[in-house]
Amino acid sequence: MTENLCIRCGKPRIAAKSWKEKVIYSGMVSVVEHTEYVCSDKECQKLVEKELFSRHQNSLKIAGAKLAREMDHKRKMVDLRLAKSSR
């Protein structure tokens, strides 16, 4: 089995917590086991979490801008159709 290494410092990561969750999909019940791994160096883990949070915020900002562009495009298409039908 390959080792689970930190993305920043390369040290081995350790399991911080594990839990099981029941998932219902198409009438079938499955049990999914989750394990959260963290860097063994606490300071490094804080920096990793900060970087991941920053990336997540950036992704949300990009997704919001995309949604706004799509809504503007749909609004313009409706306006064009209404302008054609009113002639």
Phi, psi and omega in degrees: 000139180281152179282150176265105186255151178295140181286343183260309187252345178085002178286156177296139178269155180241155179285120180273316177203156178226147177206159178247147183222135176272132180237130178253122180220123180054040178078358180258141178256126177237150176253123181249130179258126179252143174225127179259123180254144178226160177291144180289340176268113186298321179294319178296319180298322177299318179293322178296314179297321178297316179295317179296321177297317179298317178297319180296316179298319179296319178297318178297320179296317179295317180297320178296318178295321178296316179298319178297318178296318179296318179294319176299318180297314179297319179297319179294321180295319178295317179299320179294318179294321179293323179294322179291319184286339181274356181284000000 
